Amino acid sequence: MDRIWIIMAVVLAFAITSISGMWLLPVLRKLHFGQTILDIGPRWHKSKQGTPTMGGIMFIFGIVLSVVVSFLVMQLGPGASSGPGSSIVKARLFYGLMLAIAFGLIGFTDDYLKIVRKQNEGLTPNQKLFLQLLFAIGYLALLYVSGSRSTTLVIPFVGMLDIGFLYYPFALFAILALSNAVNFTDGLDGLLSSVTFVVAIAYMILTALLNLWELEILAAAMAGGCLGFLVWNFYPAKVFMGDTGSLFLSGLVIALCFGTELPLFVVLIGIIYVVEMASVVIQMTYFKLTHGKRIFKMSPIHHHFELCGYTEVQIVVAFAMVTAAGSALAILAAILM
């Protein structure tokens, strides 16, 4: 298939996202939709107090419009398939996009409540978890009805393992864990958007290898959206994505993770997400077991490196490179399958 349409998805998402910032930022400032910075964080983050948040709206519109337009154009192209396999992949694409939008709405509600209450508390953790669980169950049910019923896990460099009905509890756990892991990664200027840009490139390559052009469009749009947002979010950030953006991106990563039917590959491709989540769990567990002692200076782990003296740019570049290395391993594993 002609790759011009994949390039179009990247360019369109980049253009819509980056250009919309010129309109959205003044609106967010006028509405006083600024970020509240916690006192427990690094003291120099206090200078970011009031930076506009909810900027994820930029790439939500950019990515969704890019996917829809590129998909419609591809459907009219000579290489589009109408076979049963393709209809299932199309369902994975659009149900995944619906999940991302639903997660984005959770984040939007959380961000809005924080702004209205003028504090860093929006939805309670239990409210967030309930909504994420509800949408995750709906997503998996839609995949099942559409024909995606494989219960086999592909373990990178090892082989395949059919876990039967246990696949669904595993999938629910993976979706909830991944959505929160991606959210934890959003803590430095340009960090989540940079890491997720590399993740998107990895999934562009992986979906191309698997000939899943519908999902390749999604990965391409995600890459373009993240790159367009970096125009405004790279250090020093002029806007933050908020939970609106981070939860939406988590939904896209989940859509690609399960859409390719290679959910365990996200452990390599999204290695930074895993490390960020693990650092929080380890810190909390150790803190409780030792009655107040800590392993890291602060969690998630990107703050630990900040307190060790590394700059935000250094951490972002290092984390993106680690993501690229993990992604290369995942792609190699896919080639060897």
N, C-alpha and C positions, 0 to 999 in steps of 0.2 A: 504494500500500500504506500502511496505517495506520502512522504513525511511532511509535506508542506502544511498539512492540516494540523499536525502536532505542533509545528512551529507557530502556527496561527493561534493555537490555544495558549501558548506561552506568552506571545506578544500581546494578545488581547487582554489577558488577565493582568499582565504587567501595566499596560496602558491605562486600563480602567482604574486599577488600584492606585497607581502613582498620581494620576491626574485628579482623582476624586479627593485626594488629600488637600488640594488647594481650596476645595469647597468645604470639606468636612471640618478641618482644623479650626477655621474661624467660627463655625457653628458651635463646636464643642467648647471653645473659649467663651463665647457669648452666653452659653447656657451654664457656664462654670462647672463643666463636667471634668473636674480635675482629680488626679490620683491623690489618695491619702497615704502617706508614708508612715509605717509603724516605727515606734521608738526603739523596738528590739533589733532592727536591722542595722547595717553599717551606718555610722553617723553621717558620712558624706552623702548618703542617699537622701538626706533631708533637703538637699538643694533641688531635688526632683519634685518636691511637694507642689501640687497644683498643675503638673504637666497633664495636658488633656489625655483622657483614657477613653475606652470603648472604640479606639481606632480600628479594631478588627472589622468594623462595619465596612471599611474600605475594601479589604480583600474578600469579604463575604460576597459583596456585590460583584466584584471583579471575577472571582472564581466561578460563581454560579452562572453568571452571564456568559463567561467564556466557555464553560462546559456545554451549556445549552446550544449556543450558536455553533460551536465547533462540531458538536454531535449532529446537529441538523445538516450542516454542510457535508459532513462525512457520509451521512445517509444518502445524500444525493450523488456521492462520488462513485466511481466505477468499482472500487474495491470493497464496498460495504457488503457484509454477509447477512443473509436473512435466515440462515439455518437455525435449528433448535439450540445449538450451543451458543450462538450469538445472542439469542433472545434471553437466555439465562444470564449472560454477562451484562447485557443491557439492564436487566433487573438489578443486578449487583451494583451497577453504576448509580442508578437513580435512587435505589433504596439507601445506598451509602451516602448519597448527597442529602437525602431527607434526614438521615441520622445526624449528619454534620450540622444541618440547619437547626434541628431540634436541640442539639447540644449547645449551639450558638445562642439559642433563645434562653436556655438555662443560664448561660454566662451573662447575657444581656440583662436578665432579671436581677442577677446577683450584683452586677455593676451598678445598675440603676438604684437599687436599694441602698448600696454603699454611699452613693452620691447624695441621695435624698436624706439619709440619716447622718451624713457628714462624718462617717466613721468607716473603719475597714471591716465592717461586718454586714454582710448582705443576707443571703439565704444561709440557713444553718447547715452544717455538714450532713445531717440526716435528711434534710429536705433535698439537698443536691443529690445525695446518694439515691434517694427514692426515685427522683425524676430520671436520673441516669439509668437506673435499673429498669424502670418502666419503658424507656425508649430503647434500651438494649434488647429487652424481651421482644418488643414489637419488631425491631430490626431482624432479629434471628428468625422470628416467625414468618416474616415476609420472605426472607431468603429461602426458608424451607418450602413455603407454598409455591415459590417461583421455580423450584426444582434443584436448588443448591442443597443437597442432602448428604454430602460426603462427611463421614465421621473419621476420616483418616488424617493423621497428622504427619507431615513431612518434617523430619528432624534433620537439620542441615548437617551434611557430611556423614550421616548415620544411616538413614533409611526411612521407611514408612511404618507407622503404627496405627492400627485401627482401634480406637478406644470406645466404639459403639455409642451408647446413650450418654456416656460420661463426657462426650464431646460438648454437649450443650451447657452443663455446669462450668466446664473449662472455658467455653467461649464467653459466658457471662462474666466470669472472673477476669478473663483477659481484657474484655472491653472496659470494665470498671477500672481495672488497674492501669490500663494504658491511657484512658482519658485523664486520670488524675496525674499520671507520670508526665504527660505532655504539659499539663497545667503547671506542675511544679517547676518545669524547665523555664517558664516565663518569669525571669527575675532580674535580668540584666538587659541593658540596651542592645537590641538586635540579637539576643541569644536564641530565643525560640524560633524567630523567623529565619535566622541563618542555619541553624541545625535542621529545621524542617525543609528548607530549600534543598539541602543536600539529600535528605530523606526522599524528597520528591524526585530528584534526579535519579536516585537509585531505583525507585519504583517505575520511572519512565523506562529505564533499561530492562528491568525485570519483566514488565508487562510486554515490552517489545519482544523479548526472548520467548515469552509464553504465547505471543500472538493475540493478546487481549487488548485490541486497539481501543475499545470503549474505555477501559480503565487507564490506558495510556493517556487518553485525553484528560482524565481527571488528574493524573499525576502531573501532566504538563501544565494544566491550569494552576495547580497548587504551587508549582515552581515559579510560575510567572507572578502569582499573587504575593508570594513571600518576598520575591525580589522587588516588586513594586512597593511593598510595605517598608522594606529596608531603606528606601529613599527617605522616609520620614522617621524610621525607628532606629537606624544605626546611630552609634554614639557620636555626639550627645543626642538622645532621642527627643524629637519634637512632639511625639505622641506615643502612648502605650496602647497595645491591643486590648488589654483588659481580659477578663474571663470570657467576654463576648468572642474575642478572637482565638484565645488559647483553646477553649472547649470546641469551637468550630473546627480548628485544625486537628484536634484530637479525633473528631468524628471522621475527618478525611483520611487520617492515617489508619483508623480502624476499617474504613471502607476499602482501602487498598490492601490492608492486611488480610481481611477475610474474603475480599473479592478475588484475590489471586489464589485463594485456598492454601496459602502458605503462612498461617498465622505465627508460627514459631520463628520465621525468618525476621520478624520485627525485633527479636532479641539482638540480632546483629545489626540490622539497618537502624534501629532505634536504640542503639546501645547507650546513648546519652540519656534518653528517657528512663531507661532501666536503672542506670547508675544514680540519677537524680532521685528517683522513687526509693531505691534501696537505701540511699543515704538518710532519707527522712525516717524510714522504718527502723534502720539500725540506731540512729540517734535517739529516737523516742524509746525504743526498747531498752537500750543501754542506760538511758536517763532514769527509767523506772526501776530497773534491776539494781542500779548502784546508788539510788536515792540522790540523784542530782548531778552525777558526773557525766561528762560528754566525751565522745570520741572526736567529733569534729568541732571546730570553733563555732560553726553555725551550719545549719542545714536549711534548704538543699545545698548540695556540695559546692555549687558555684559561689555561694557566699563564703564558704570555708576558704576557697582559693583567693577571694577578694581580701579576706582578713589576713591571709598569708603574704599580701603585698602585691599580688598580680593585678594589672589593670583590667577593666571590663573588656577592652578590645583584645587583649592577650588571651583572656579566658574564652571569649567568643571564637576567636580563630582556632585555638587549641581544640575546643569542643567540636567545631565543624570538621576539623581534620580527623579527629577520632571517629566521628560519624562517617566520614568518607572511607576510612579504613574498615570499619565494620560493614559498611555497604559493599565494599569490594569483596569481602569474604562471603557475604550473602549471595552476590551475583555469581561468584565462583561455584558456590554450593549448588546454585540453580543450574549452571552449565553442566555440572557433574551428575545431576539427577538421572 
